[in-house]
Amino acid sequence: MRKIYLFISFLLCALSLMAQKNLSADKLFQMGEYALAQEKYAKVLESYPTSSLYLYKYARCADLLGDYPTALAYYAQAGDRYVDKYFYMAEIYLQLWHADEAIEAYQTYQSLLEEPAGNEQYIQQQILWAEKLQRYLRRVERLSVIDSVLVPIDEILQQCVLSSEVGRLQTDSLRGMEYINQREDYKLWSQTVGDTTKLFTSHRLLEDWSEPEQLPATVNFTSEQSAPYLLADGVTLYFAAKDTNGLGGLDIYVSRYNSVTEQYTSPDNIGMPYNSPANEYMLMLDEVQEVGYLATDRFAPEGYVHVYSFALPKHKQYWRGLPTDSLVGYAQLRTFQR
């Protein structure tokens, strides 16, 4: 009897201690002290390593701390008792650009819910974004990056040394970025008109410039266009634009002038790795020096941009057969092909 009494007392003490640890961890979690709460949950897991509850809570801490690999690993171990884990896993996968896994996790979450959670519209929007990401990730162009520098956004042009044969870029206090061709008789720029920013052009007439002419709606197709750059062929126009069908923020688009119809083609989003959910401010291609420049604020602190210089490819090649993490690395320009 004495042994039974001691065993029960020991068990009660252990349960009481666990409850105290749990209460402390939960309180820390509610206070937003996720690192300290995670330490507490880790202590509990030492005694109860298969507990779905504490595996889930530990995963939530890792998730909120941005430790996504750990969070995914512990969510996976937590079983299906806590259905919300699939929602959080989907959010992580989308942050990591793992579109297939994100869609599957969102769908699993919805299928396991006993009643609607009220976030159906949000999830549908996230799934649509994941499907868009899938499409772009199927065509990630191979790019040989030469260098990358982080500079204030107003110092972009100082990092882009173009040959005189391809024209020049300059900043205008009223118009922003302005491109002038190699003959210095044609220029392009963006200008704000009301609540929109459109692309304009002008021709040199003797010593003066003609009246500004707005490019047609095929090019000025959204409320914001900027940073035009014309190739030496006088036909191929690159520019930045913000469009709901793009990846987010400013994306780089290309349009071509048809001299027969005297019309510009509908702009094409040039895809990854040039574009991302961040802002891509400018693309410049120097065909004489065979080098290009891309200015983007992806992974940059506020007010700064990364300016990537890269070798112009002889012809387009796309990544095929890569693991998702490797493909995403190239798409985000976190991984360089040199």
Secondary structure, 3 states (H helix, E strand, C coil): CHHHHHHHHHHHHHHHHHHHHHHHHHHHHHCCCHHHHHHHHHHHHHHCCCCHHHHHHHHHHHHHCCCHHHHHHHHHHCCCCCCHHHHHHHHHHHHCCCHHHHHHHHHHHHHHCCCCCCCHHHHHHHHHHHHHHHHHHCCEECCEEEEEEEEEHHHCHHHCCCCHHHCEEEEECCCEEEEECCCCCEEEEEEEECCEEEEEEEEEECCEECCCEECCCCCCCCCEEEEEEECCCCCEEEEEEECCCCCCCEEEEEEEEECCCCEECCCEECCECCCCCCCEEEEEEECCCCEEEEEECCCCCCCEEEEEEEECCCCCCECCCCCHHHHHHHHHCCCCEC
